[in-house]
Amino acid sequence: MMGVGEQDMLRCSHFNCKKEQRIWLPKNINISDDTRRFSSNGSSDVSLHHWCILCGCVKNISDDRGREMGYWINILSKIAREYLITQSQKRLVVKELDSYKSFDDLYGTTGSAQREVFVKVVKKHSGLSENIINTFIY
């Protein structure tokens, strides 16, 4: 895990490449296999993606978009009300979520990646099961 000072240097404000510099990539990547498939209408699942000229991160244009930190904090608050999680536990969760440099980077992260990290961190600090935590995420 990185220190606070190091991490702030790694966060990028993301500046899109020019339109003619976009690259062809799959719209969605299936984690189990990375094969390109044709949709039901016969079109390819690849499209042009912008990428950041500062850090090289490719912009997420899939349907699995990330959410802002406030979304996850609201879910944490609902869990806390239902399962009596203390303020200190909530602070530990938020602090650890913030320590993941890509967690609140909506440019390059996916919603499913955020969900996985959120469940892991809340489970670690609250002792709740993954199933319980997942019932609060919509």
Secondary structure, DSSP 8 states (H G I E B T S, - for coil): ---HHHHHHH-----B--GGG-EEEESS--SS-----B-TTS-BSEEEE-BBTTT--B---SSSB---HHHHHHHHHHHHHHHT--HHHHHHHHHHHHHSTTTT-TTT-BHHHHHHHHHHHHHHHH---HHHHHHH--
